[in-house]
Amino acid sequence: MAARVLLLRGINVGPNKRIAMPALREVLTDAGFEPVRTYVQSGNVVLSSGASVKLLATKCEHLIRDTFGFDVEVVARTRAELAEIVERNPLSEVADNPKRYQVSFLSAKPEADVVRKLEELKAPSEEFVAIGKEFYAWHPDGAARSKLWNALAGKGLGVTATSRNWTTVTTLLAMADEI
């Protein structure tokens, strides 16, 4: 059994797809995962499992659909993978506000043309780095009007993607270290 991090896409951001974190912890605990911890309301889960991240993500998607009645895409990483993502930190020299520094976690490596299109969308003040199944994006002026951010948050990437700010990423790693 090892620490795994589950990142649920698009829950609790509007009136639809609402999941209370205590209810999510209960569903996952009842499914045999222990311990189960959540962080904030945006679908961040740390638990212990021997399953592969792919199998774990699929199982969690089925549990959510069967329990809450709607589909949610889940991206999962091992504790070791998350540690590598944090250690890599390719924008550490420029990203000085963790709330404006985002990591997008993808279900698979995207096509090269998708990455090129994203690079073309970034504003002059923004930075963007694609490495494997992660996109690192620095939005010093905020994400609200960023064309890059809108593309990263959309469904046009050809893979499932969900983003977290740097504070959340490092907090999830600390939580995984406690399991």
C-alpha positions as CSV (number, residue, x, y, z in Angstrom):
1,M,0.0,0.0,0.0
2,A,1.3,3.4,-0.9
3,A,0.1,7.0,-1.0
4,R,-1.9,8.0,-4.0
5,V,-3.3,11.4,-5.0
6,L,-6.7,11.7,-6.7
7,L,-7.6,14.9,-8.5
8,L,-11.2,15.3,-9.4
9,R,-12.0,17.5,-12.4
10,G,-14.7,20.1,-12.2
11,I,-16.4,19.5,-9.0
12,N,-17.8,22.1,-6.6
13,V,-17.0,25.0,-9.1
14,G,-20.7,25.8,-9.9
15,P,-24.2,24.7,-9.0
16,N,-23.7,21.3,-10.7
17,K,-21.5,18.4,-9.7
18,R,-21.5,19.1,-6.0
19,I,-19.8,16.6,-3.7
20,A,-19.3,17.3,0.0
21,M,-15.8,16.2,1.0
22,P,-17.0,14.2,4.1
23,A,-19.4,12.3,1.8
24,L,-16.5,11.6,-0.6
25,R,-14.3,10.4,2.2
26,E,-17.0,8.1,3.4
27,V,-17.6,6.6,0.0
28,L,-13.9,5.9,-0.5
29,T,-13.4,4.6,3.0
30,D,-16.4,2.2,2.5
31,A,-14.7,1.0,-0.7
32,G,-11.8,-0.1,1.4
33,F,-9.4,2.8,1.2
34,E,-7.7,3.9,4.4
35,P,-6.7,6.4,5.4
36,V,-8.6,8.9,3.2
37,R,-7.9,12.6,3.5
38,T,-9.2,15.5,1.4
39,Y,-7.9,19.0,0.9
40,V,-10.3,22.0,0.3
41,Q,-13.5,21.5,-1.6
42,S,-12.2,21.2,-5.1
43,G,-11.7,17.4,-5.2
44,N,-8.2,16.7,-3.8
45,V,-7.9,13.3,-2.2
46,V,-4.9,11.5,-0.6
47,L,-5.4,7.8,0.2
48,S,-3.5,4.6,0.5
49,S,-3.8,1.9,-2.2
50,G,-1.8,-0.8,-3.9
51,A,-3.7,-0.2,-7.2
52,S,-2.2,1.4,-10.2
53,V,-3.1,5.1,-10.6
54,K,-5.0,4.3,-13.8
55,L,-7.1,1.6,-12.1
56,L,-7.6,3.7,-9.1
57,A,-8.8,6.7,-11.1
58,T,-11.3,4.5,-13.0
59,K,-12.6,2.9,-9.7
60,C,-13.1,6.4,-8.2
61,E,-15.0,7.6,-11.3
62,H,-17.3,4.6,-11.0
63,L,-17.8,5.1,-7.3
64,I,-18.7,8.8,-7.8
65,R,-21.1,8.0,-10.7
66,D,-22.8,5.2,-8.7
67,T,-23.1,7.2,-5.5
68,F,-23.6,10.8,-6.6
69,G,-25.3,10.2,-9.9
70,F,-23.0,12.1,-12.3
71,D,-19.7,11.6,-14.1
72,V,-16.5,13.1,-12.9
73,E,-13.1,12.6,-14.5
74,V,-10.3,11.7,-12.1
75,V,-6.5,12.0,-12.7
76,A,-4.3,10.2,-10.2
77,R,-0.6,10.3,-9.3
78,T,1.6,8.3,-7.0
79,R,3.3,10.0,-4.1
80,A,6.6,9.5,-6.0
81,E,5.2,11.1,-9.2
82,L,3.9,14.1,-7.3
83,A,7.3,14.5,-5.5
84,E,9.0,14.5,-9.0
85,I,6.6,17.1,-10.2
86,V,7.4,19.4,-7.3
87,E,11.1,18.8,-7.5
88,R,11.1,19.5,-11.2
89,N,9.4,22.9,-10.7
90,P,10.6,24.4,-14.0
91,L,9.3,27.9,-13.3
92,S,10.7,28.3,-9.8
93,E,12.8,31.3,-11.0
94,V,9.8,33.3,-12.1
95,A,6.7,32.0,-10.3
96,D,6.7,34.1,-7.1
97,N,3.0,33.8,-6.2
98,P,1.9,30.2,-5.6
99,K,-1.8,31.1,-6.2
100,R,-1.0,32.2,-9.8
101,Y,1.3,29.3,-10.5
102,Q,-0.7,26.3,-11.9
103,V,0.1,22.7,-12.6
104,S,-2.3,20.9,-15.0
105,F,-2.3,17.1,-14.4
106,L,-3.2,15.2,-17.6
107,S,-4.4,11.6,-17.9
108,A,-1.9,11.0,-20.8
109,K,0.8,12.8,-22.6
110,P,-0.8,15.2,-25.1
111,E,-0.1,15.4,-28.8
112,A,2.7,17.8,-29.8
113,D,0.4,20.0,-31.9
114,V,-1.8,20.6,-28.7
115,V,1.3,21.8,-26.9
116,R,2.3,24.1,-29.7
117,K,-1.2,25.7,-29.8
118,L,-1.0,26.3,-26.0
119,E,2.4,27.9,-26.3
120,E,1.0,30.3,-29.0
121,L,-1.8,31.3,-26.6
122,K,0.3,32.5,-23.8
123,A,0.5,36.2,-23.1
124,P,4.0,37.9,-23.1
125,S,3.9,38.0,-19.3
126,E,3.0,34.3,-19.0
127,E,5.3,31.3,-18.9
128,F,4.3,27.8,-20.0
129,V,6.2,24.5,-19.8
130,A,5.0,21.1,-20.9
131,I,6.8,18.1,-19.5
132,G,5.2,14.6,-20.0
133,K,1.8,14.5,-18.4
134,E,2.0,17.9,-16.7
135,F,1.7,21.5,-17.8
136,Y,3.2,24.2,-15.7
137,A,1.8,27.7,-16.2
138,W,2.6,31.0,-14.6
139,H,-0.1,33.7,-14.8
140,P,1.4,36.7,-13.1
141,D,-1.5,38.9,-14.1
142,G,-4.1,36.3,-13.0
143,A,-6.0,33.7,-14.9
144,A,-9.3,35.5,-15.4
145,R,-8.5,36.9,-18.8
146,S,-5.8,34.5,-19.8
147,K,-6.3,32.7,-23.1
148,L,-3.8,30.1,-22.0
149,W,-5.7,29.5,-18.8
150,N,-9.0,29.2,-20.6
151,A,-7.4,26.6,-23.0
152,L,-5.9,24.7,-20.1
153,A,-9.3,24.6,-18.3
154,G,-11.1,23.5,-21.4
155,K,-11.8,20.1,-23.0
156,G,-9.9,20.7,-26.2
157,L,-6.6,19.1,-25.0
158,G,-7.5,15.6,-26.2
159,V,-6.9,14.2,-22.7
160,T,-8.4,14.6,-19.3
161,A,-6.8,17.5,-17.5
162,T,-7.3,19.2,-14.1
163,S,-5.3,22.1,-12.7
164,R,-4.2,23.0,-9.2
165,N,-2.3,26.0,-7.9
166,W,1.2,25.5,-6.5
167,T,0.0,25.8,-2.9
168,T,-2.4,22.9,-3.4
169,V,0.3,20.8,-5.2
170,T,2.8,21.2,-2.4
171,T,0.1,20.6,0.3
172,L,-1.0,17.4,-1.4
173,L,2.6,16.2,-1.4
174,A,2.9,16.9,2.3
175,M,-0.3,15.0,3.0
176,A,1.0,12.1,0.9
177,D,4.1,12.0,3.0
178,E,2.0,11.6,6.1
179,I,0.3,8.4,4.8
